[in-house]
Amino acid sequence: MVMKIKLEFFATLREKFGKEKEVELQSSNATIREALAKVEGLLEEITEGDKLKPMYKVLVNGLNIEFLDKLETKIKDGDEISIFPPAGGG
């Protein structure tokens, strides 16, 4: 079974990875981490060790993964993942 997941990037991440990407996963048991790993350089950018860097926000269908199972949150076909970098001030 192939799942299609949409990744949406905001602010400085958009400059690096584009506005959005659609990734395909073969597993029916896939996690956020697996979807992020499909975009070259993305996991390295937003994680440290096996955790999300604290200043990044990742939402799946509008829900912050911090309140779910973090990077191990299960995803399903058609889910949308939004990734926000640290907010700039000024």
Secondary structure as GFF3:
##gff-version 3
##sequence-region A 1 90
A	DSSP	beta_strand	3	9	.	.	.	ID=ss1
A	DSSP	alpha_helix	12	17	.	.	.	ID=ss2
A	DSSP	beta_strand	20	25	.	.	.	ID=ss3
A	DSSP	alpha_helix	32	37	.	.	.	ID=ss4
A	DSSP	alpha_helix	42	46	.	.	.	ID=ss5
A	DSSP	beta_strand	47	48	.	.	.	ID=ss6
A	DSSP	beta_strand	51	52	.	.	.	ID=ss7
A	DSSP	beta_strand	57	60	.	.	.	ID=ss8
A	DSSP	beta_strand	63	64	.	.	.	ID=ss9
A	DSSP	three_ten_helix	65	67	.	.	.	ID=ss10
A	DSSP	three_ten_helix	70	72	.	.	.	ID=ss11
A	DSSP	beta_strand	80	84	.	.	.	ID=ss12
###
